[in-house]
């Protein structure tokens, strides 16, 4: 008997823990069948994995169930539960705490050259076999079949040396992509005198058409003015034509005044007709201007110190608000140009 001694006491090799566990398992099996002298028996094993902890096992432990079968009667004589992770026999775990480990779904057979045949049964399913060489099916594309007329073999690369005989290619009504230089036979119905050749691309004899998809554009010389009957696109400006631009002007100014205030006030209301505006701060406090409503001393566009002047950028017609750093005497004086 091995007793209840600890596996890690005394003198043992590096694998003694597992040797001890196996001996304990054999001892347990032998004790289970000791009451059956002279009876032939066999064991049937089922492997489980623990999904919850229990007496003698934790989550993840591999647990093996050994059923001892009386060969003569095919009856179950004893059942032993063994924690393979701890190498210790345990009591029967709760069924809800364990799940069977399924048999492997795939097997790799490595058989040497001239090795004996290996019998593989698929149980009615399919078997995938990887091999260095396999016989080709009837009609497979081989070198001998590449030149058979009328046989569809998919994509074909033609490497034809200079001076070699012409290769007949039929596309079956589809398109053919060709890489390399192509010599085309223009036939008798093509006006080859109008083809764009390298020698004629710069002598002003070639023509290009500009279109918007419906009408053709009209391209004229700089000396020819555009007319209402020209279609789509008219090109009439050249470096020889002067381009004149007109800046906005105003002859009307409206003057307003807003008193100094420590709260946000409207300096100028939005005005679509505004062409420009100026603001003058005649107070001793800083004036914070914002190109939007609700100016604050932290959210503003620009700051006007005492006795300073500011021009609103021409083109801005929205509201202008303002707030002084403190209340007191003084004003903002505005001139709005329309």
KEMARTI-358916 format. One line per 5 residues: their letters; for each residue x, y, z of C-alpha. Coordinates in nm, 3 decimals, m for minus. Layout:
BEGIN
a = X Y Z | ...
//
This chain:
BEGIN
xxxxx = 0.000 0.000 0.000 | 0.123 0.351 m0.082 | m0.059 0.499 0.217 | m0.146 0.865 0.247 | 0.207 1.001 0.225
xxxxx = 0.281 1.320 0.035 | 0.421 1.289 m0.317 | 0.676 1.563 m0.253 | 0.838 1.413 0.058 | 1.157 1.211 0.061
xxxxx = 1.390 1.142 m0.233 | 1.220 1.148 m0.575 | 1.301 1.229 m0.937 | 1.157 1.520 m1.135 | 0.864 1.302 m1.257
xxxxx = 0.789 1.133 m0.929 | 0.472 1.341 m0.876 | 0.311 1.185 m1.183 | 0.454 0.837 m1.120 | 0.309 0.853 m0.771
xxxxx = m0.028 0.962 m0.906 | m0.038 0.675 m1.155 | 0.052 0.427 m0.881 | m0.227 0.569 m0.664 | m0.471 0.526 m0.954
xxxxx = m0.364 0.166 m1.012 | m0.392 0.102 m0.639 | m0.747 0.241 m0.642 | m0.844 0.028 m0.942 | m0.690 m0.282 m0.783
xxxxx = m0.881 m0.217 m0.461 | m1.205 m0.185 m0.657 | m1.167 m0.526 m0.822 | m1.012 m0.709 m0.527 | m1.353 m0.850 m0.447
xxxxx = m1.366 m1.012 m0.793 | m1.088 m1.273 m0.783 | m1.037 m1.463 m1.105 | m1.270 m1.234 m1.302 | m1.153 m1.082 m1.630
xxxxx = m1.227 m0.715 m1.654 | m1.164 m0.419 m1.882 | m1.173 m0.043 m1.829 | m1.367 0.217 m2.022 | m1.249 0.580 m1.991
xxxxx = m1.436 0.904 m2.046 | m1.254 1.239 m2.021 | m1.417 1.554 m1.886 | m1.318 1.911 m1.809 | m1.434 2.087 m1.494
xxxxx = m1.650 2.394 m1.559 | m1.706 2.461 m1.187 | m1.509 2.383 m0.873 | m1.595 2.090 m0.646 | m1.436 1.854 m0.392
xxxxx = m1.092 1.764 m0.525 | m1.102 1.976 m0.844 | m1.116 2.333 m0.971 | m1.231 2.492 m1.296 | m1.024 2.373 m1.589
xxxxx = m0.904 2.044 m1.431 | m0.906 1.738 m1.658 | m1.109 1.462 m1.491 | m1.116 1.100 m1.614 | m1.390 0.851 m1.535
xxxxx = m1.278 0.486 m1.532 | m1.557 0.229 m1.562 | m1.445 m0.125 m1.469 | m1.642 m0.377 m1.677 | m1.684 m0.749 m1.602
xxxxx = m1.590 m0.902 m1.936 | m1.789 m1.219 m1.881 | m2.117 m1.043 m1.800 | m2.053 m0.704 m1.962 | m2.170 m0.542 m1.641
xxxxx = m2.026 m0.240 m1.459 | m1.834 m0.353 m1.153 | m1.696 m0.020 m1.028 | m1.641 0.344 m1.129 | m1.334 0.548 m1.036
xxxxx = m1.300 0.923 m1.080 | m0.944 1.054 m1.123 | m0.827 1.418 m1.143 | m0.563 1.401 m1.413 | m0.449 1.759 m1.340
xxxxx = m0.367 1.684 m0.974 | m0.299 1.310 m1.023 | m0.539 1.223 m0.738 | m0.850 1.009 m0.713 | m1.163 1.208 m0.626
xxxxx = m1.527 1.148 m0.545 | m1.780 1.154 m0.828 | m1.822 1.519 m0.934 | m2.161 1.679 m0.980 | m2.277 1.629 m1.343
xxxxx = m2.341 2.004 m1.377 | m1.975 2.076 m1.293 | m1.816 1.885 m1.582 | m1.847 1.858 m1.960 | m1.718 1.575 m2.183
xxxxx = m1.416 1.650 m2.397 | m1.509 1.564 m2.755 | m1.295 1.337 m2.966 | m1.068 1.516 m3.216 | m1.243 1.613 m3.538
xxxxx = m0.933 1.581 m3.756 | m0.639 1.343 m3.778 | m0.312 1.385 m3.965 | m0.156 1.065 m4.099 | 0.211 1.088 m4.198
xxxxx = 0.302 0.769 m4.381 | 0.655 0.716 m4.509 | 0.741 0.608 m4.862 | 0.655 0.237 m4.913 | 0.493 0.237 m4.568
xxxxx = 0.213 m0.004 m4.489 | m0.136 0.107 m4.586 | m0.332 0.294 m4.317 | m0.701 0.207 m4.282 | m0.908 0.525 m4.235
xxxxx = m1.284 0.519 m4.183 | m1.483 0.842 m4.213 | m1.806 0.730 m4.048 | m2.006 0.839 m4.353 | m1.844 1.184 m4.374
xxxxx = m1.584 1.331 m4.610 | m1.206 1.294 m4.585 | m0.959 1.558 m4.702 | m0.628 1.415 m4.823 | m0.310 1.618 m4.883
xxxxx = m0.065 1.445 m5.114 | 0.244 1.535 m5.314 | 0.106 1.382 m5.634 | m0.242 1.269 m5.736 | m0.372 1.142 m6.069
xxxxx = m0.537 1.415 m6.279 | m0.905 1.379 m6.368 | m1.009 1.307 m6.724 | m0.991 1.616 m6.943 | m0.761 1.814 m6.708
xxxxx = m0.557 2.098 m6.866 | m0.218 1.949 m6.953 | 0.049 2.064 m7.195 | m0.098 1.837 m7.460 | m0.443 1.995 m7.424
xxxxx = m0.336 2.363 m7.446 | m0.349 2.373 m7.828 | m0.682 2.202 m7.887 | m0.910 2.434 m8.091 | m1.243 2.514 m7.927
xxxxx = m1.139 2.402 m7.577 | m1.205 2.666 m7.308 | m0.897 2.674 m7.083 | m0.952 3.014 m6.915 | m0.673 3.273 m6.914
xxxxx = m0.389 3.234 m7.166 | m0.056 3.417 m7.189 | 0.089 3.435 m7.540 | 0.467 3.481 m7.560 | 0.533 3.525 m7.929
xxxxx = 0.886 3.603 m8.040 | 0.963 3.861 m8.308 | 0.921 3.715 m8.656 | 0.719 3.421 m8.531 | 0.399 3.309 m8.699
xxxxx = 0.078 3.493 m8.614 | m0.129 3.358 m8.325 | m0.504 3.338 m8.379 | m0.692 3.466 m8.072 | m1.072 3.460 m8.048
xxxxx = m1.248 3.643 m7.762 | m1.593 3.490 m7.800 | m1.752 3.835 m7.821 | m1.572 3.970 m7.512 | m1.278 4.211 m7.471
xxxxx = m0.909 4.124 m7.494 | m0.640 4.311 m7.296 | m0.303 4.316 m7.468 | 0.024 4.431 m7.307 | 0.295 4.543 m7.548
xxxxx = 0.320 4.695 m7.894 | 0.036 4.631 m8.139 | 0.049 4.667 m8.517 | m0.298 4.739 m8.653 | m0.417 4.683 m9.008
xxxxx = m0.615 5.000 m9.089 | m0.784 4.845 m9.390 | m0.924 5.051 m9.679 | m1.203 5.247 m9.501 | m0.986 5.445 m9.259
xxxxx = m0.854 5.792 m9.346 | m0.497 5.741 m9.227 | m0.401 6.097 m9.325 | m0.593 6.228 m9.019 | m0.427 5.995 m8.768
xxxxx = m0.237 6.184 m8.490 | 0.126 6.090 m8.551 | 0.424 6.208 m8.345 | 0.547 6.414 m8.642 | 0.217 6.607 m8.674
xxxxx = 0.114 6.664 m8.313 | 0.268 7.014 m8.303 | 0.190 7.151 m8.652 | m0.167 7.265 m8.564 | m0.334 7.018 m8.799
xxxxx = m0.491 6.803 m8.525 | m0.831 6.875 m8.373 | m0.985 6.820 m8.029 | m1.349 6.851 m7.937 | m1.467 6.996 m7.603
xxxxx = m1.819 6.893 m7.502 | m2.046 6.902 m7.198 | m2.204 6.574 m7.307 | m2.483 6.746 m7.501 | m2.333 7.042 m7.685
xxxxx = m1.992 7.100 m7.838 | m1.797 7.393 m7.697 | m1.705 7.696 m7.908 | m1.337 7.791 m7.904 | m1.253 8.128 m8.056
xxxxx = m0.949 8.343 m8.104 | m0.889 8.622 m7.854 | m0.983 8.878 m8.115 | m1.329 8.725 m8.168 | m1.602 8.821 m7.923
xxxxx = m1.848 8.572 m7.785 | m2.207 8.575 m7.912 | m2.535 8.440 m7.779 | m2.544 8.154 m8.028 | m2.214 8.005 m7.904
xxxxx = m2.278 7.667 m7.736 | m2.174 7.520 m7.401 | m1.830 7.665 m7.336 | m1.683 7.983 m7.477 | m1.313 8.056 m7.442
xxxxx = m1.272 8.429 m7.496 | m1.013 8.539 m7.235 | m0.643 8.522 m7.314 | m0.326 8.692 m7.183 | m0.392 8.958 m7.451
xxxxx = m0.725 9.058 m7.292 | m0.738 9.296 m6.996 | m0.950 9.179 m6.700 | m1.123 9.458 m6.510 | m1.257 9.417 m6.156
xxxxx = m1.466 9.668 m5.960 | m1.428 9.713 m5.584 | m1.744 9.793 m5.381 | m1.789 10.161 m5.297 | m2.029 10.354 m5.076
xxxxx = m2.145 10.715 m5.058 | m2.373 10.664 m4.754 | m2.262 10.648 m4.388 | m2.485 10.601 m4.082 | m2.338 10.704 m3.744
xxxxx = m2.456 10.542 m3.418 | m2.342 10.541 m3.054 | m2.360 10.266 m2.789 | m2.291 10.347 m2.422 | m2.022 10.166 m2.225
xxxxx = m2.161 9.856 m2.055 | m2.013 9.566 m1.855 | m2.274 9.336 m2.012 | m2.283 9.229 m2.378 | m2.464 9.478 m2.603
xxxxx = m2.533 9.500 m2.978 | m2.281 9.730 m3.143 | m2.423 9.683 m3.496 | m2.727 9.484 m3.600 | m2.699 9.248 m3.897
xxxxx = m2.737 9.442 m4.223 | m2.729 9.277 m4.566 | m2.668 9.616 m4.727 | m2.354 9.687 m4.524 | m2.040 9.744 m4.731
xxxxx = m1.817 9.834 m4.438 | m1.812 9.982 m4.085 | m1.580 10.141 m3.828 | m1.584 10.133 m3.445 | m1.414 10.384 m3.212
xxxxx = m1.379 10.331 m2.836 | m1.368 10.667 m2.652 | m1.382 10.515 m2.301 | m1.088 10.440 m2.066 | m1.187 10.067 m2.047
xxxxx = m1.106 9.794 m2.298 | m1.389 9.713 m2.544 | m1.417 9.350 m2.662 | m1.576 9.319 m3.008 | m1.727 8.991 m3.140
xxxxx = m1.860 8.908 m3.487 | m2.159 8.732 m3.332 | m2.401 8.783 m3.045 | m2.310 8.764 m2.673 | m1.953 8.892 m2.658
xxxxx = m1.756 8.820 m2.339 | m1.411 8.915 m2.218 | m1.311 8.554 m2.294 | m1.502 8.506 m2.623 | m1.439 8.791 m2.869
xxxxx = m1.299 8.875 m3.214 | m1.080 9.175 m3.130 | m1.007 9.409 m2.838 | m1.011 9.789 m2.860 | m0.811 9.970 m2.594
xxxxx = m0.896 10.328 m2.493 | m0.913 10.575 m2.785 | m0.858 10.311 m3.058 | m1.027 10.260 m3.393 | m1.122 9.938 m3.580
xxxxx = m1.246 9.869 m3.935 | m1.483 9.575 m3.977 | m1.364 9.364 m4.272 | m1.553 9.454 m4.588 | m1.799 9.181 m4.678
xxxxx = m1.911 9.096 m4.321 | m2.283 9.186 m4.281 | m2.373 8.995 m3.962 | m2.437 9.113 m3.606 | m2.154 9.272 m3.407
xxxxx = m2.169 9.264 m3.025 | m1.943 9.417 m2.761 | m1.867 9.429 m2.390 | m1.645 9.661 m2.186 | m1.408 9.536 m1.919
xxxxx = m1.602 9.749 m1.669 | m1.897 9.984 m1.658 | m1.858 10.361 m1.649 | m1.839 10.664 m1.874 | m1.765 10.638 m2.243
xxxxx = m1.915 10.507 m2.568 | m1.855 10.310 m2.884 | m1.898 10.529 m3.192 | m1.984 10.349 m3.518 | m1.998 10.453 m3.883
xxx = m2.177 10.197 m4.107 | m2.131 10.226 m4.485 | m2.413 10.109 m4.714
//
